[in-house]
Amino acid sequence: MRELLLRLSENKRLAPLIMANGVSRRVAQRFVAGEKLEDALAAANVVNRSLKLASLDLLGENVSDEAGARAAAVGYRAIFDRIAAERLDANVSLKLTQLGLDLSEDLCQELLEGIVQHAAELGNFVRVDMEGSAYTQRTVDLTKRVRTEFSAVGTVMQAYLYRAEQDVRDLLAAGCRMRLCKGAYKEPPEVAFPKKADVDANYVKLMKLLLPSGIYHGIATHDPAMIQATKDFARDQNITSDKFEFQMLYGIRTDLQDALVREGFRVRVYIPYGTDWFPYFMRRLAERPANVTFFLRSLLPRAGNGA
Ligand SMILES: Cc1cc2nc3c(=O)[nH]c(=O)nc-3n(C[C@H](O)[C@H](O)[C@H](O)COP(=O)(O)OP(=O)(O)OC[C@H]3O[C@@H](n4cnc5c(N)ncnc54)[C@H](O)[C@@H]3O)c2cc1C
C-alpha cells in the first residue's frame, strides 16, 4: 500500500482529479493549513500561542519552468517579510525542485542564495527539505555551498538512506544544522533500508551523532520510541532541552506535541500550505494505513444519501 501510494504521489494525471474532489480537499485539510499564505500565518499564530515554533512550507515541487521557480522564490521572500511583520516565531522549509533544481543547478543556487540572504537579514532561517534520493547529493552540495556565505541555512537527513551516516558526519564537519527524519519517499533496497526496524536503529544512531555536536538540530518524528530515545540520550549526556528541538507535522499527534511542550521541550510544527498539495497529501496517506482507510471511507456516499 505504501509503495502504491508513493508511486501515485508522482502521477501528474491523478493529481488534478484528486484535487478537484471535494472530499479529498476536506481530508487534506487535516494535513494542510489552507491554500493561502494568510491560512498558514493564522495556523502559525495558533501554534505560537500554544508555545510551539513553526516552519512554513509553500507547497510545490518539481517545478518545470524557470518562471515557476522564480515565482516560488518571490513567494518565499514574501513569507519571511510577513513572519517578521507579524512577529511570528517561525522559519521556512522549502524544496530545491521547487526552485528549479530539475532545470538548472545554477538557477537553483541563485534563487536559494537570494532567499537565504533575505532570511539572514531578518534574523531568520531556511530549512532545505530532503526529497527523493536522486536529489540527495545535489541537496547536500548546494546547502553546503550556500552555507559558506550565509549560515542561515540547513538541510534534512533521512535515516532510511544507507548514506545518511556519512552525510551527517560530512555536514557536521561543515557546521551545518540538520533536521533528522526517517524519510518519506519510495526508495529501492539498493539505497535505503527496507525494514522499519533498521530505519529506526539508524535514526537513533544518527540522533546520537547530532545531539552532542554543539550545533542546534531538529529531531523530526511522531514515533514515541524515537522521542523517548532522544529524551533518554539527552538526559544521560546532560544536553539541555534548549540545545535541540523536536519537530512534527501540522495535524499529526498534536497531543504529543503539547505533551512535549509541557515537559519543557522545544517543539516546531511544520505547516504546509498552498494549492499544490497532492504529493504532500499522498505521502502523509502512505505513512499510516489508518489514514487511507479514513480517506476511502470518506469517498463513499454516506448512508441515506444514496439511492
Ligand atoms: C517536521 C518534519 C519534517 C519532515 N521533512 C521531511 C523531509 O524533508 N524529507 C523527507 O523525506 N521526509 C520528511 N518528513 C517525513 C518523515 O520522513 C516521515 O515520513 C514521517 O515523519 C513519518 O515518520 P515518523 O518518524 O513519524 O515515524 P513512523 O514510524 O512512520 O510513525 C510513528 C507514528 O507516528 C504517527 N504518524 C506518522 N505519520 C503519520 C501520518 N502521516 N498520519 C498520522 N499519524 C502518523 C503514527 O502514530 C505512527 O505510528 C518530515 C517529518 C517531519 C515530522
The ligand as a Tripos MOL2 file, in Angstrom:
@<TRIPOS>MOLECULE
LIG
   53    58     1     0     0
SMALL
NO_CHARGES

@<TRIPOS>ATOM
      1 C1          8.8430   18.2390   10.7220 C.3       1 LIG1
      2 C2          9.0330   17.1490    9.7200 C.ar      1 LIG1
      3 C3          9.6870   17.4030    8.5410 C.ar      1 LIG1
      4 C4          9.9010   16.3910    7.6120 C.ar      1 LIG1
      5 N1         10.6700   16.6350    6.4990 N.ar      1 LIG1
      6 C5         10.9480   15.6170    5.6620 C.ar      1 LIG1
      7 C6         11.8620   15.7930    4.5730 C.ar      1 LIG1
      8 O1         12.4170   16.8820    4.3530 O.2       1 LIG1
      9 N2         12.1060   14.7310    3.7700 N.ar      1 LIG1
     10 C7         11.5300   13.5020    3.9830 C.ar      1 LIG1
     11 O2         11.8070   12.5670    3.2380 O.2       1 LIG1
     12 N3         10.6490   13.3310    4.9990 N.ar      1 LIG1
     13 C8         10.3630   14.3370    5.8270 C.ar      1 LIG1
     14 N4          9.4960   14.1260    6.8830 N.ar      1 LIG1
     15 C9          8.6720   12.8930    6.9240 C.3       1 LIG1
     16 C10         9.3950   11.7680    7.6260 C.3       1 LIG1
     17 O3         10.4730   11.3320    6.8330 O.3       1 LIG1
     18 C11         8.4520   10.5820    7.8760 C.3       1 LIG1
     19 O4          7.9390   10.1090    6.6770 O.3       1 LIG1
     20 C12         7.2980   10.9110    8.8080 C.3       1 LIG1
     21 O5          7.6500   11.8020    9.8060 O.3       1 LIG1
     22 C13         6.7740    9.6380    9.4850 C.3       1 LIG1
     23 O6          7.7940    9.0800   10.2610 O.3       1 LIG1
     24 P1          7.7930    9.0680   11.8700 P.3       1 LIG1
     25 O7          9.1480    9.4370   12.3140 O.co2     1 LIG1
     26 O8          6.6840    9.8980   12.3880 O.co2     1 LIG1
     27 O9          7.6380    7.5400   12.2640 O.3       1 LIG1
     28 P2          6.6420    6.3880   11.8190 P.3       1 LIG1
     29 O10         7.2430    5.1210   12.3300 O.co2     1 LIG1
     30 O11         6.3090    6.4770   10.3680 O.co2     1 LIG1
     31 O12         5.3400    6.7410   12.6250 O.3       1 LIG1
     32 C14         5.3010    6.6670   14.0300 C.3       1 LIG1
     33 C15         3.8940    7.0380   14.4850 C.3       1 LIG1
     34 O13         3.6400    8.4070   14.1570 O.3       1 LIG1
     35 C16         2.3040    8.6050   13.7110 C.3       1 LIG1
     36 N5          2.3050    9.0320   12.3140 N.ar      1 LIG1
     37 C17         3.3640    9.0750   11.4660 C.ar      1 LIG1
     38 N6          2.9920    9.5550   10.2560 N.ar      1 LIG1
     39 C18         1.6680    9.8180   10.3540 C.ar      1 LIG1
     40 C19         0.6990   10.3290    9.4400 C.ar      1 LIG1
     41 N7          1.0190   10.6760    8.1930 N.pl3     1 LIG1
     42 N8         -0.5650   10.4690    9.8660 N.ar      1 LIG1
     43 C20        -0.9090   10.1310   11.1330 C.ar      1 LIG1
     44 N9         -0.0390    9.6390   12.0370 N.ar      1 LIG1
     45 C21         1.2290    9.4990   11.6570 C.ar      1 LIG1
     46 C22         1.6220    7.2700   13.8610 C.3       1 LIG1
     47 O14         1.0530    7.2250   15.1640 O.3       1 LIG1
     48 C23         2.7700    6.2820   13.7610 C.3       1 LIG1
     49 O15         2.5070    5.0650   14.3840 O.3       1 LIG1
     50 C24         9.3330   15.1000    7.8540 C.ar      1 LIG1
     51 C25         8.6790   14.8370    9.0410 C.ar      1 LIG1
     52 C26         8.5470   15.8360    9.9830 C.ar      1 LIG1
     53 C27         7.8670   15.4980   11.2660 C.3       1 LIG1
@<TRIPOS>BOND
     1     1     2 1
     2     2     3 ar
     3     2    52 ar
     4     3     4 ar
     5     4     5 ar
     6     4    50 ar
     7     5     6 ar
     8     6     7 ar
     9     6    13 1
    10     7     8 2
    11     7     9 ar
    12     9    10 ar
    13    10    11 2
    14    10    12 ar
    15    12    13 ar
    16    13    14 ar
    17    14    15 1
    18    14    50 ar
    19    15    16 1
    20    16    17 1
    21    16    18 1
    22    18    19 1
    23    18    20 1
    24    20    21 1
    25    20    22 1
    26    22    23 1
    27    23    24 1
    28    24    25 2
    29    24    26 1
    30    24    27 1
    31    27    28 1
    32    28    29 2
    33    28    30 1
    34    28    31 1
    35    31    32 1
    36    32    33 1
    37    33    34 1
    38    33    48 1
    39    34    35 1
    40    35    36 1
    41    35    46 1
    42    36    37 ar
    43    36    45 ar
    44    37    38 ar
    45    38    39 ar
    46    39    40 ar
    47    39    45 ar
    48    40    41 1
    49    40    42 ar
    50    42    43 ar
    51    43    44 ar
    52    44    45 ar
    53    46    47 1
    54    46    48 1
    55    48    49 1
    56    50    51 ar
    57    51    52 ar
    58    52    53 1
@<TRIPOS>SUBSTRUCTURE
     1 LIG1         1 GROUP 0 **** ****
